Amino acid sequence: TPKNPIILAHGLFGFDELHLAGAKIPGIHYWRGITDALAAKGIEVITASVSPSGSIEARAAKLGENIEMKAAGKSVNIIA
């Protein structure tokens, strides 16, 4: 078990949750099953959400903001 939280960061044109038919129908989760499987092993999992497209600099800055906000100063392992 890793001692630091795992950050799951989607790639280009990825998403954390995609809603194709509004809020009434459940969305499609990019990391479906993975977050639950890791959490079941006692691993802290954080999903990051950045723009599906844009410059590397803008997406990296948003990822950094997500990590800073959600990891509360902890060191992290990033899976992208």
Residue pairs with C-beta under 8 A, 6 or more apart in sequence:
1 41
1 42
1 43
2 43
2 77
4 44
4 74
4 75
4 76
4 77
5 43
5 44
5 45
5 46
5 71
5 74
5 76
5 77
6 38
6 43
6 44
6 45
6 46
6 76
6 77
6 78
6 79
7 46
7 47
7 48
7 66
7 67
7 70
7 71
7 76
7 77
7 78
7 79
8 31
8 34
8 35
8 45
8 46
8 47
8 48
8 79
8 80
9 48
9 50
9 63
9 78
9 79
9 80
10 16
10 30
10 31
10 48
10 49
10 50
10 52
10 80
11 80
12 52
12 53
13 52
13 53
14 30
14 52
15 28
15 30
15 49
15 52
16 29
16 30
16 31
16 47
16 48
16 49
17 27
17 28
17 29
17 30
18 27
18 28
18 30
19 25
19 27
19 28
20 27
20 28
29 35
30 47
31 47
34 45
35 45
35 47
38 45
39 45
46 66
46 67
46 70
46 71
46 76
48 63
48 66
48 67
48 70
49 66
50 59
50 62
50 63
50 66
51 58
51 59
51 62
67 76
67 78
